[in-house]
Amino acid sequence: MRIITKWLPWLFVALFASEIVAILAPKKEGEFAVREFGKIPALMDGRIQPLDSVALNSLRQIRGTGDVPLEEVPSWKFWHHPKKLKSTEWLLEVMCRPEQADDRPIFLIHHPELLGELKLESKGVEKSGLRYYTYKQLNPVREVVTTQAGQIQRAKEEESEWSSVEKQTVKLATALVKYERLKNSLRPEDSDDPAAALAKFYEIAPNGVAEFRKREAGQQFDEKALDAFAVPLQSYFTVANAALPLLVPPVHPKESRDSWVNVGAAILDSVRSGDKTPAVVSLQQMASAYRHQKAAEFNAAVSDYHKWLKADFAKEERKGRAEFFYNDTKLFLHAMIIYLMAFMLAGASLLTASLNEEMSESFRKSAYYLLILAGLVHTAGLIFRMVLEGRPPVTNLYSSAIFIGWGAMIFGMLLERVYRIGLGTAVASLAGFITLIIAHNLALGGDTMEMLRAVLDTNFWLATHVVVVTLGYASTFVAGLIGIAYVLLGVMTPVLARVIPGRVVAPGASSARSEAKVSMGKQDVGKALAKMGYAVICFATLFSFVGTILGGIWADQSWGRFWGWDPKENGALIIVIWNALILHARWGGMVRERGLMNMAIFGNIVTSFSWFGVNMLGIGLHSYGFMDAAFKWLMLFVGSQVALILVGLIPLQYWRSFRKPVSNSTPAAPLGPNAAAAGSAG
């Protein structure tokens, strides 16, 4: 048993570390160089990004997932990984083989009223209570959906005024239009051999342009030559008007490096000016080769195009490769999995403490080591994202969720270093897991690295005000999680009354230091939790206050006033006031340990409202990042925190940690903190 407990932490670390090494290792291409195609840079949403990001963000908006399942597997077969069409391969199929893509169930519709109105109840694929439809199934009702969406948008300009079925209608119409635009982004949708068609068009273009000018001048012209030119010209006009990502770099990069255009516009510009770019020819060769299953030709075209890009567009080419690697590794997903395992092990440590001290300590070390590993992966993802954006860590709601989780992880790790009982690890890992889950759902709205609003486009204030105030959010949430741990462990287990074991003594420490640590170790868990919560609230008050002041200075520079009682400003101020109230209530003796913990839990409600709630109002200068879709989840969260506070108000004699021991002799005094005031409000 001793050998198992000694090596168990390292076995867990080795297992998950090997997984991280595996995802970082280079991956082999299949028959087609799809991964290399996904690294090709394009301009979309105001920034250079790889085609893999274009595919991933589009698929998330349309389907709500980052890939397309190719087979249905029952949920109970959790060990079987179904085959999936990854985002880049899906995009290639949409662009080059739309007849296949049209049969993929990618359109999500979950509103029963809309399904009934469109008579789609008996169609589609159902999974986990959601229904997915193919483009072919929706094509007959396409005009109805887009017409209704247009009417809704004209009648009610503000999205907050739309009903749930209206929101679903507009979302479906947007998804259909985006899908159709993607189908025309690489080649004309009806072109079977785009490379040959382009070569022929370039061949007849000079004569066609000449005949067109003759007609415009009222001169005699060759009608057949003009018609032969007009038919493909119209196809390229369609692509120019519909194509979504701007795939073609500028012809003269030294003059206008950012003037990327789509394939159709590039072809039309080359006909007008006579300046042709090799990019268009290469892209059409890729389309033809992939459409006709010619892997060697496709791979050669992709390779040649990357070589061409490296000559004049090396920076953009590197950006495409780097962001593809970021997407491919999915660091935050793997950090989330490790956080979950660390939380489970920390919980096992707490629950087995009274049964087997040696095994409990092994679980605690395992959890702590995994927390460190998850923190490293989380940090790597955060830094990688900052480098890709060229920005500080917090720029939108998605990045704020990632940073709050990171900050909570740091606070929890520090707490575990001081109080080595597993609770710091449990709090840190749970916070990391939950915030990364929130970030994952926020990513379903589309590009998480979108261009910033003008008022946010300043790295100095993003690195000061936003980072500091977000650390205030993180520390307040950590205090709230400690409060939740106090209540749940106190009511449901005898853990709070357990004395922290002597293992906190540092080997080889000086005599005075050892005595201090032994003294610390003789506290019960309840008192340790209260001290942890108090310390974190002190940090939260400092960060929230300083961050709010810095925000006022930024507002004065940007909007000409330090304070305007904007909803977001009010939310930040409320966090400062609430944390200050907790400290004053504690200093004044109005609350003890239990009261402190209950107030810390209420801090979760205050912070969640400032973080998400004010954005849902859709008003004020800080209304960017509007997230009304999360209103239901916010209310559920608030309800859960209120329920926990009510549990925390149960008289102490009903808490397992503070019950009097049953004895025939003189009853013993209650155990744990607040013993003298058992049954009071705390």
VMD Tcl script that draws the C-alpha trace (Angstrom):
set ca {
  {0.00 0.00 0.00}
  {2.82 2.41 0.86}
  {4.41 1.90 -2.57}
  {1.07 2.63 -4.26}
  {0.43 5.80 -2.27}
  {4.01 6.97 -2.89}
  {3.91 6.56 -6.67}
  {0.24 7.30 -7.33}
  {0.71 11.10 -7.76}
  {3.48 10.58 -10.30}
  {1.43 8.02 -12.20}
  {-1.38 10.54 -12.64}
  {1.05 13.22 -13.75}
  {2.75 10.84 -16.20}
  {-0.61 9.80 -17.67}
  {-1.88 13.30 -18.35}
  {1.54 14.68 -19.29}
  {1.86 11.98 -21.93}
  {-1.48 13.10 -23.33}
  {-0.22 16.69 -23.60}
  {2.96 15.48 -25.33}
  {0.80 13.50 -27.77}
  {-1.31 16.51 -28.76}
  {1.81 18.65 -29.25}
  {3.52 16.05 -31.44}
  {3.40 16.61 -35.24}
  {0.51 14.82 -36.92}
  {0.56 12.98 -40.23}
  {-1.49 14.11 -43.21}
  {-4.00 11.81 -44.84}
  {-4.26 11.23 -48.57}
  {-5.08 14.91 -49.09}
  {-3.01 17.66 -47.42}
  {-6.09 18.98 -45.64}
  {-4.14 20.22 -42.63}
  {-1.81 22.25 -44.86}
  {-4.85 23.70 -46.63}
  {-6.26 24.69 -43.23}
  {-3.10 26.73 -42.55}
  {-3.65 28.98 -45.59}
  {-4.20 32.56 -44.35}
  {-7.26 34.63 -45.24}
  {-8.70 37.96 -44.13}
  {-12.03 37.67 -42.31}
  {-13.73 39.56 -39.50}
  {-11.05 42.22 -39.77}
  {-8.06 39.99 -39.08}
  {-5.74 37.50 -40.75}
  {-6.66 33.95 -39.77}
  {-6.15 30.45 -41.20}
  {-8.89 28.75 -43.18}
  {-9.15 26.32 -40.29}
  {-10.38 29.19 -38.07}
  {-12.81 30.30 -40.80}
  {-14.18 26.74 -40.88}
  {-14.22 26.28 -37.11}
  {-15.98 29.57 -36.35}
  {-18.50 29.10 -39.17}
  {-19.34 25.57 -38.06}
  {-19.75 26.71 -34.45}
  {-22.20 29.39 -35.55}
  {-24.16 27.07 -37.82}
  {-24.13 23.79 -35.88}
  {-22.90 24.70 -32.41}
  {-19.98 22.24 -32.65}
  {-16.49 22.32 -34.12}
  {-16.90 19.20 -36.24}
  {-19.56 17.14 -38.03}
  {-20.29 13.58 -36.81}
  {-20.27 10.98 -39.58}
  {-21.92 8.23 -37.56}
  {-24.40 8.01 -34.70}
  {-23.24 6.21 -31.58}
  {-25.48 5.58 -28.52}
  {-24.51 7.67 -25.49}
  {-23.87 4.58 -23.38}
  {-21.05 3.52 -25.72}
  {-18.76 6.18 -24.23}
  {-15.64 4.17 -25.15}
  {-16.42 4.32 -28.86}
  {-15.25 7.48 -30.61}
  {-17.50 8.15 -33.63}
  {-15.95 9.24 -36.89}
  {-16.08 12.98 -37.43}
  {-15.53 15.41 -40.26}
  {-13.11 18.03 -38.92}
  {-13.70 21.69 -39.59}
  {-11.18 22.21 -42.42}
  {-12.27 19.07 -44.24}
  {-15.89 20.19 -43.89}
  {-15.03 23.60 -45.37}
  {-13.23 21.98 -48.30}
  {-16.28 19.82 -48.93}
  {-18.59 22.84 -48.81}
  {-16.37 24.78 -51.22}
  {-15.50 21.97 -53.66}
  {-18.12 19.25 -53.27}
  {-21.30 21.04 -52.19}
  {-23.52 18.21 -53.39}
  {-22.01 16.09 -50.58}
  {-22.00 18.91 -48.04}
  {-25.70 19.58 -48.67}
  {-26.47 16.16 -47.18}
  {-24.68 16.84 -43.86}
  {-27.01 17.54 -40.88}
  {-25.41 20.79 -39.71}
  {-28.31 23.23 -39.21}
  {-29.50 23.27 -35.61}
  {-33.18 24.08 -34.94}
  {-34.53 23.51 -31.46}
  {-37.59 25.78 -31.18}
  {-40.78 23.66 -31.45}
  {-42.86 26.58 -32.76}
  {-40.46 27.20 -35.65}
  {-40.25 23.48 -36.41}
  {-44.04 23.30 -36.54}
  {-44.33 26.38 -38.72}
  {-41.82 24.98 -41.22}
  {-43.33 21.45 -40.96}
  {-39.98 19.88 -40.07}
  {-40.99 17.80 -37.03}
  {-40.64 14.48 -38.86}
  {-37.35 15.34 -40.57}
  {-33.79 15.83 -39.46}
  {-31.56 13.96 -37.01}
  {-32.27 14.10 -33.29}
  {-29.43 13.99 -30.78}
  {-29.64 14.80 -27.08}
  {-33.00 16.50 -27.59}
  {-31.70 18.72 -30.41}
  {-32.60 18.43 -34.09}
  {-30.15 18.89 -36.96}
  {-31.11 19.37 -40.62}
  {-29.34 19.23 -43.96}
  {-29.31 22.03 -46.48}
  {-31.37 19.88 -48.86}
  {-34.05 19.49 -46.20}
  {-34.15 23.24 -45.55}
  {-33.82 24.44 -49.14}
  {-37.60 24.20 -49.84}
  {-38.33 26.56 -46.91}
  {-35.27 28.75 -47.41}
  {-37.19 31.70 -48.90}
  {-39.77 31.57 -46.13}
  {-37.09 31.65 -43.43}
  {-35.03 34.48 -44.96}
  {-38.15 36.56 -45.71}
  {-39.42 36.23 -42.15}
  {-35.97 37.06 -40.76}
  {-35.83 40.22 -42.87}
  {-39.27 41.29 -41.65}
  {-38.26 40.70 -38.02}
  {-35.08 42.75 -38.38}
  {-36.91 45.63 -40.09}
  {-39.75 45.68 -37.55}
  {-37.56 45.40 -34.45}
  {-34.05 46.81 -34.80}
  {-33.00 45.84 -31.25}
  {-32.34 42.13 -30.74}
  {-33.49 42.43 -27.14}
  {-37.03 43.03 -28.45}
  {-37.19 39.73 -30.36}
  {-39.12 36.75 -29.03}
  {-37.39 33.39 -28.71}
  {-38.89 32.08 -31.96}
  {-37.89 35.28 -33.76}
  {-34.32 34.90 -32.55}
  {-34.26 31.31 -33.78}
  {-35.64 32.38 -37.16}
  {-33.00 35.07 -37.64}
  {-30.27 32.71 -36.48}
  {-31.38 30.03 -38.98}
  {-31.56 32.55 -41.82}
  {-28.07 33.83 -40.97}
  {-26.73 30.26 -40.94}
  {-28.28 29.49 -44.34}
  {-26.85 32.63 -45.92}
  {-23.39 32.01 -44.44}
  {-23.41 28.43 -45.74}
  {-24.38 29.60 -49.24}
  {-21.65 32.23 -49.21}
  {-19.07 29.64 -48.18}
  {-20.13 27.47 -51.12}
  {-19.17 30.32 -53.46}
  {-15.97 31.35 -51.69}
  {-13.36 29.30 -53.57}
  {-14.98 28.85 -56.99}
  {-18.34 29.41 -58.70}
  {-20.66 26.81 -57.22}
  {-21.69 25.49 -60.66}
  {-18.10 25.15 -61.95}
  {-17.02 21.52 -62.29}
  {-13.42 22.29 -63.24}
  {-12.63 25.78 -61.93}
  {-8.94 25.67 -62.94}
  {-9.76 24.92 -66.59}
  {-12.64 27.42 -66.54}
  {-10.35 30.18 -65.24}
  {-7.69 29.41 -67.87}
  {-10.31 29.62 -70.61}
  {-11.75 32.83 -69.16}
  {-8.33 34.49 -69.10}
  {-7.88 33.39 -72.72}
  {-11.11 34.97 -73.99}
  {-11.10 37.94 -71.61}
  {-9.06 40.38 -73.75}
  {-11.30 39.84 -76.77}
  {-14.42 39.93 -74.60}
  {-13.42 43.22 -72.98}
  {-12.69 44.70 -76.41}
  {-16.11 43.65 -77.75}
  {-17.79 45.02 -74.63}
  {-16.11 48.41 -75.10}
  {-17.22 48.46 -78.74}
  {-20.81 47.89 -77.68}
  {-20.56 50.64 -75.08}
  {-19.19 53.01 -77.72}
  {-22.04 52.15 -80.14}
  {-19.72 50.42 -82.58}
  {-20.26 47.11 -84.34}
  {-19.26 44.16 -82.09}
  {-19.10 40.36 -82.17}
  {-22.16 39.21 -80.23}
  {-20.98 35.57 -79.93}
  {-17.62 36.61 -78.51}
  {-19.34 38.93 -76.05}
  {-21.78 36.20 -74.95}
  {-18.94 33.71 -74.46}
  {-17.27 36.28 -72.20}
  {-20.45 37.35 -70.36}
  {-21.48 33.89 -69.10}
  {-18.35 33.15 -66.99}
  {-18.11 36.85 -66.13}
  {-21.50 36.62 -64.44}
  {-20.34 33.58 -62.44}
  {-17.32 35.48 -61.17}
  {-19.53 38.47 -60.33}
  {-21.59 36.10 -58.18}
  {-18.46 34.93 -56.38}
  {-17.29 38.52 -55.92}
  {-20.60 39.45 -54.27}
  {-21.01 36.29 -52.19}
  {-17.58 34.95 -51.20}
  {-17.03 35.26 -47.48}
  {-13.32 34.99 -46.58}
  {-10.91 37.23 -48.48}
  {-8.53 34.57 -49.78}
  {-6.40 36.54 -52.23}
  {-3.52 38.73 -51.00}
  {-2.95 42.11 -52.68}
  {-1.09 42.10 -56.01}
  {1.25 44.84 -54.77}
  {1.96 44.01 -51.09}
  {4.42 46.89 -50.62}
  {1.70 49.41 -51.53}
  {-1.30 47.99 -49.65}
  {-0.53 44.91 -47.60}
  {-3.99 44.74 -46.00}
  {-6.04 45.01 -49.20}
  {-7.05 41.37 -49.46}
  {-9.96 40.51 -51.76}
  {-12.08 37.44 -52.42}
  {-11.52 35.12 -55.37}
  {-14.23 36.64 -57.56}
  {-13.08 40.21 -56.98}
  {-9.46 39.23 -57.69}
  {-10.42 37.66 -61.04}
  {-12.50 40.68 -62.06}
  {-9.72 43.09 -61.00}
  {-7.17 41.15 -63.05}
  {-9.39 41.46 -66.13}
  {-9.82 45.22 -65.63}
  {-6.20 46.07 -64.81}
  {-4.25 43.26 -66.42}
  {-2.46 42.57 -63.10}
  {-2.79 38.85 -62.40}
  {-1.84 37.14 -59.16}
  {-0.65 33.51 -58.93}
  {-2.85 33.11 -55.85}
  {-6.05 32.85 -57.89}
  {-4.62 30.21 -60.22}
  {-3.32 28.14 -57.28}
  {-6.64 28.33 -55.44}
  {-8.56 27.21 -58.53}
  {-6.12 24.33 -59.01}
  {-6.78 23.22 -55.43}
  {-10.53 23.37 -56.01}
  {-10.36 21.31 -59.22}
  {-8.01 18.71 -57.76}
  {-10.02 18.23 -54.57}
  {-13.32 18.10 -56.46}
  {-12.04 15.37 -58.78}
  {-10.22 13.35 -56.10}
  {-6.72 14.10 -57.42}
  {-4.69 14.03 -54.22}
  {-1.25 14.48 -55.77}
  {-2.33 17.57 -57.73}
  {-4.11 19.02 -54.69}
  {-1.10 18.49 -52.42}
  {1.27 20.00 -54.98}
  {-0.94 23.07 -55.42}
  {-1.17 23.60 -51.64}
  {2.60 23.19 -51.22}
  {3.40 25.57 -54.09}
  {0.98 28.15 -52.72}
  {2.63 28.09 -49.28}
  {6.02 28.56 -50.93}
  {4.68 31.53 -52.90}
  {3.19 33.07 -49.75}
  {6.51 32.85 -47.88}
  {8.11 35.17 -50.44}
  {5.98 38.30 -49.90}
  {3.54 37.28 -47.18}
  {5.74 35.40 -44.72}
  {4.18 37.09 -41.69}
  {0.65 36.13 -42.75}
  {1.76 32.60 -43.62}
  {3.35 32.18 -40.17}
  {0.20 33.56 -38.55}
  {-1.88 30.96 -40.37}
  {0.38 28.14 -39.23}
  {0.54 29.36 -35.62}
  {-3.22 29.79 -35.24}
  {-3.84 26.42 -36.87}
  {-1.55 24.86 -34.24}
  {-3.46 26.74 -31.50}
  {-6.78 25.38 -32.83}
  {-5.38 21.89 -33.30}
  {-3.92 21.46 -29.81}
  {-7.08 22.61 -27.98}
  {-5.06 23.46 -24.88}
  {-8.00 24.84 -22.92}
  {-10.03 21.67 -23.53}
  {-7.22 19.50 -22.18}
  {-6.68 21.84 -19.23}
  {-10.40 21.52 -18.48}
  {-10.14 17.71 -18.41}
  {-7.13 17.79 -16.09}
  {-8.88 20.31 -13.80}
  {-11.83 17.94 -13.50}
  {-9.59 15.04 -12.55}
  {-7.73 17.21 -10.01}
  {-11.05 18.23 -8.43}
  {-12.17 14.60 -8.14}
  {-8.88 13.62 -6.48}
  {-9.04 16.60 -4.10}
  {-12.56 15.56 -3.15}
  {-11.38 11.99 -2.58}
  {-8.62 13.33 -0.34}
  {-11.12 15.20 1.84}
  {-13.56 12.31 2.06}
  {-10.93 9.69 2.95}
  {-9.04 11.84 5.46}
  {-10.70 10.23 8.48}
  {-10.46 6.71 7.03}
  {-6.92 6.43 5.72}
  {-4.54 9.32 6.31}
  {-1.86 7.91 4.02}
  {-4.22 7.39 1.08}
  {-5.80 10.81 1.67}
  {-2.40 12.46 1.45}
  {-1.62 10.54 -1.75}
  {-4.86 11.78 -3.30}
  {-4.09 15.33 -2.15}
  {-0.63 15.28 -3.73}
  {-2.04 13.76 -6.92}
  {-4.64 16.53 -7.13}
  {-2.07 19.24 -6.44}
  {0.39 17.96 -9.03}
  {-2.39 17.70 -11.62}
  {-3.45 21.24 -10.72}
  {0.08 22.40 -11.50}
  {0.01 20.53 -14.83}
  {-3.41 21.95 -15.73}
  {-2.17 25.40 -14.72}
  {0.83 25.08 -17.03}
  {-1.39 24.02 -19.95}
  {-3.85 26.82 -19.13}
  {-1.02 29.36 -18.97}
  {0.47 28.13 -22.25}
  {-2.89 28.53 -23.98}
  {-3.35 32.00 -22.48}
  {0.09 33.18 -23.60}
  {-0.31 31.59 -27.06}
  {-3.61 33.42 -27.50}
  {-2.05 36.72 -26.38}
  {0.76 36.32 -28.93}
  {-1.72 35.54 -31.73}
  {-3.84 38.57 -30.89}
  {-0.96 40.86 -30.00}
  {-3.07 41.93 -27.03}
  {-3.19 41.60 -23.23}
  {-5.10 38.57 -21.90}
  {-8.61 40.09 -21.61}
  {-10.31 41.58 -24.69}
  {-13.85 40.13 -24.61}
  {-16.16 37.91 -22.55}
  {-14.53 34.73 -23.86}
  {-11.03 35.79 -22.87}
  {-12.29 37.13 -19.54}
  {-13.64 33.65 -18.69}
  {-10.26 32.11 -19.52}
  {-8.40 34.73 -17.45}
  {-10.75 34.50 -14.46}
  {-10.19 30.74 -14.41}
  {-6.45 31.30 -14.62}
  {-6.50 33.82 -11.78}
  {-8.63 31.49 -9.63}
  {-6.14 28.70 -10.31}
  {-3.25 30.88 -9.10}
  {-5.11 31.94 -5.93}
  {-6.11 28.34 -5.16}
  {-2.58 27.08 -5.71}
  {-1.21 29.66 -3.29}
  {-3.84 28.71 -0.70}
  {-2.90 25.06 -1.04}
  {0.73 25.93 -0.42}
  {-0.24 27.46 2.93}
  {-3.06 25.12 4.00}
  {-2.13 21.69 2.67}
  {-5.48 20.00 3.15}
  {-6.69 19.76 -0.46}
  {-9.27 22.55 -0.29}
  {-7.14 25.08 -2.15}
  {-6.67 22.54 -4.94}
  {-10.39 21.71 -4.97}
  {-11.36 25.37 -5.25}
  {-8.76 26.12 -7.93}
  {-9.57 23.09 -10.07}
  {-13.33 23.61 -9.83}
  {-13.00 27.28 -10.74}
  {-10.71 26.43 -13.66}
  {-13.08 23.76 -14.94}
  {-16.24 25.88 -14.67}
  {-14.74 29.01 -16.26}
  {-13.33 27.00 -19.18}
  {-16.78 25.44 -19.67}
  {-18.21 28.97 -19.79}
  {-15.52 30.00 -22.28}
  {-16.30 26.96 -24.46}
  {-19.96 27.99 -24.68}
  {-19.07 31.61 -25.37}
  {-16.93 30.42 -28.31}
  {-20.05 29.06 -30.02}
  {-20.95 32.63 -30.99}
  {-18.14 32.74 -33.55}
  {-14.66 34.23 -33.72}
  {-13.19 34.75 -30.25}
  {-10.33 36.91 -31.59}
  {-12.49 39.44 -33.39}
  {-11.38 43.03 -33.95}
  {-11.81 45.27 -30.91}
  {-14.14 48.21 -30.74}
  {-12.34 51.53 -31.11}
  {-12.75 52.41 -27.43}
  {-11.07 49.11 -26.44}
  {-8.22 49.38 -28.92}
  {-5.55 50.30 -26.40}
  {-3.13 47.75 -25.01}
  {-2.17 49.92 -22.04}
  {-5.65 50.02 -20.50}
  {-6.41 46.42 -21.47}
  {-3.27 45.43 -19.58}
  {-4.06 47.57 -16.52}
  {-7.74 48.30 -15.87}
  {-9.19 45.18 -17.53}
  {-6.60 42.76 -16.13}
  {-6.77 44.17 -12.59}
  {-10.57 44.31 -12.42}
  {-10.78 40.79 -13.86}
  {-8.43 39.56 -11.14}
  {-10.93 41.16 -8.75}
  {-13.68 39.02 -10.32}
  {-11.48 35.92 -10.02}
  {-10.57 36.44 -6.38}
  {-14.18 37.20 -5.41}
  {-15.28 33.97 -7.09}
  {-12.53 32.07 -5.26}
  {-13.79 33.44 -1.94}
  {-17.31 32.38 -2.92}
  {-16.14 28.87 -3.77}
  {-14.41 28.64 -0.40}
  {-17.72 29.68 1.17}
  {-19.53 26.94 -0.77}
  {-16.96 24.38 0.39}
  {-17.44 25.53 4.00}
  {-21.22 25.15 3.85}
  {-21.37 21.84 1.97}
  {-18.59 20.19 3.97}
  {-19.99 21.49 7.24}
  {-23.58 20.41 6.64}
  {-22.90 17.08 4.94}
  {-19.61 15.84 6.45}
  {-17.62 16.02 9.70}
  {-14.63 17.48 7.81}
  {-14.78 21.03 9.25}
  {-14.11 19.71 12.73}
  {-11.08 17.72 11.57}
  {-7.74 19.02 12.79}
  {-5.28 19.78 10.02}
  {-2.65 17.03 10.29}
  {0.97 17.67 11.18}
  {2.07 16.92 7.62}
  {2.09 20.65 6.97}
  {5.42 20.85 8.83}
  {8.17 21.51 6.32}
  {11.00 18.94 6.55}
  {14.29 20.50 7.55}
  {12.68 23.79 8.61}
  {14.14 25.84 11.46}
  {12.82 25.26 14.98}
  {10.85 28.51 15.13}
  {9.42 27.96 11.68}
  {8.51 24.34 12.52}
  {6.69 25.46 15.65}
  {4.75 28.02 13.64}
  {3.75 25.40 11.13}
  {2.79 22.90 13.82}
  {0.64 25.58 15.39}
  {-0.99 26.21 12.03}
  {-1.52 22.49 11.62}
  {-3.45 22.27 14.90}
  {-6.28 24.38 13.54}
  {-9.47 22.64 12.47}
  {-10.49 22.75 8.83}
  {-13.35 25.17 9.49}
  {-11.07 27.83 10.92}
  {-8.59 27.29 8.09}
  {-11.31 27.76 5.50}
  {-12.50 30.95 7.18}
  {-8.94 32.33 7.18}
  {-8.53 31.38 3.53}
  {-11.79 33.13 2.62}
  {-10.88 36.23 4.61}
  {-7.45 36.50 2.96}
  {-8.91 36.13 -0.53}
  {-11.60 38.74 0.16}
  {-8.86 41.18 1.17}
  {-7.19 40.58 -2.20}
  {-10.54 40.87 -3.99}
  {-11.28 44.22 -2.36}
  {-7.88 45.60 -3.37}
  {-8.01 44.41 -6.98}
  {-11.65 45.46 -7.48}
  {-11.04 48.91 -6.03}
  {-7.85 49.60 -7.98}
  {-9.37 48.19 -11.19}
  {-12.45 50.39 -10.81}
  {-10.33 53.52 -10.27}
  {-8.23 52.69 -13.35}
  {-11.46 52.23 -15.31}
  {-12.57 55.69 -14.30}
  {-9.28 57.18 -15.53}
  {-9.70 55.34 -18.86}
  {-13.30 56.59 -19.11}
  {-12.11 60.14 -18.49}
  {-9.61 59.84 -21.34}
  {-12.03 58.14 -23.75}
  {-15.41 59.70 -22.94}
  {-14.49 62.88 -21.07}
  {-15.93 61.85 -17.69}
  {-14.54 59.82 -14.81}
  {-17.87 58.31 -13.77}
  {-21.25 58.15 -15.49}
  {-23.26 55.59 -13.50}
  {-23.11 53.24 -16.46}
  {-24.47 49.73 -15.62}
  {-21.00 48.15 -15.95}
  {-19.47 50.86 -13.76}
  {-22.20 50.33 -11.19}
  {-21.55 46.59 -11.22}
  {-17.84 47.11 -10.55}
  {-18.63 49.54 -7.74}
  {-21.08 47.08 -6.16}
  {-18.34 44.42 -6.04}
  {-16.03 46.84 -4.22}
  {-18.78 47.84 -1.77}
  {-19.83 44.25 -1.09}
  {-16.28 43.07 -0.39}
  {-15.75 46.09 1.86}
  {-19.00 45.27 3.70}
  {-17.79 41.72 4.33}
  {-14.53 42.98 5.81}
  {-16.24 45.58 8.00}
  {-18.81 43.05 9.19}
  {-15.99 40.73 10.18}
  {-13.90 43.45 11.83}
  {-16.93 44.74 13.74}
  {-17.83 41.29 15.04}
  {-21.22 41.31 13.27}
  {-20.42 37.99 11.58}
  {-18.20 35.11 12.50}
  {-16.85 32.33 10.34}
  {-20.18 31.06 9.04}
  {-21.52 34.55 8.38}
  {-18.32 35.44 6.54}
  {-18.71 32.36 4.33}
  {-22.38 33.08 3.55}
  {-21.55 36.64 2.59}
  {-18.73 35.34 0.37}
  {-21.24 33.09 -1.42}
  {-23.49 36.10 -2.04}
  {-20.41 37.73 -3.58}
  {-20.74 35.16 -6.39}
  {-24.14 36.64 -7.26}
  {-22.80 40.19 -7.17}
  {-19.80 39.31 -9.35}
  {-21.77 37.25 -11.89}
  {-24.16 40.18 -12.35}
  {-21.27 42.59 -12.95}
  {-19.53 40.12 -15.29}
  {-22.53 38.93 -17.35}
  {-25.73 40.51 -16.07}
  {-25.08 44.11 -17.07}
  {-24.17 42.98 -20.61}
  {-27.60 41.38 -20.90}
  {-29.26 44.73 -20.32}
  {-28.00 45.82 -23.75}
  {-27.65 49.45 -22.62}
  {-24.82 51.75 -21.69}
  {-21.36 52.37 -23.08}
  {-20.21 48.93 -21.87}
  {-22.95 46.92 -23.60}
  {-20.53 45.26 -26.03}
  {-20.37 41.51 -25.59}
  {-24.19 41.30 -25.31}
  {-25.10 37.81 -24.12}
  {-28.87 37.51 -23.61}
  {-28.68 33.80 -24.49}
  {-27.00 33.18 -21.13}
  {-29.82 34.77 -19.10}
  {-31.35 31.40 -18.19}
  {-28.01 30.06 -16.98}
  {-27.31 33.22 -15.00}
  {-30.67 32.90 -13.23}
  {-30.00 29.22 -12.49}
  {-26.61 30.17 -11.05}
  {-28.13 32.90 -8.88}
  {-30.80 30.46 -7.68}
  {-28.16 27.90 -6.76}
  {-26.21 30.48 -4.73}
  {-29.35 31.58 -2.88}
  {-30.10 27.93 -2.09}
  {-26.57 27.45 -0.74}
  {-26.92 30.54 1.46}
  {-30.19 29.16 2.86}
  {-28.41 25.87 3.60}
  {-25.67 27.87 5.27}
  {-28.25 29.46 7.61}
  {-29.33 26.10 9.03}
  {-28.59 26.11 12.80}
  {-25.17 24.67 13.58}
  {-26.51 21.82 15.69}
  {-27.81 20.30 12.45}
  {-24.42 20.49 10.72}
  {-22.59 17.15 10.76}
  {-19.32 18.89 11.52}
  {-20.69 20.55 14.66}
  {-23.06 17.95 16.11}
  {-22.63 17.04 19.77}
  {-21.36 13.49 20.19}
  {-23.94 11.05 21.49}
  {-22.95 9.93 25.01}
  {-24.60 8.64 28.20}
  {-22.26 10.77 30.28}
  {-22.12 14.53 30.47}
  {-22.55 15.92 26.95}
  {-19.42 17.27 25.35}
  {-19.23 20.76 24.00}
  {-19.87 21.20 20.26}
  {-16.87 20.72 18.02}
  {-15.32 23.14 15.56}
  {-15.57 26.85 15.02}
  {-18.47 28.86 16.42}
  {-18.88 26.15 19.09}
  {-19.80 28.72 21.70}
  {-22.42 30.18 19.43}
  {-23.87 26.93 18.03}
  {-27.31 27.54 16.68}
  {-26.74 31.25 16.18}
  {-26.76 32.98 12.79}
  {-22.96 33.00 12.77}
}
mol new
graphics top color blue
foreach p $ca { graphics top sphere $p radius 0.5 }
foreach p [lrange $ca 0 end-1] q [lrange $ca 1 end] { graphics top cylinder $p $q radius 0.2 }
display resetview
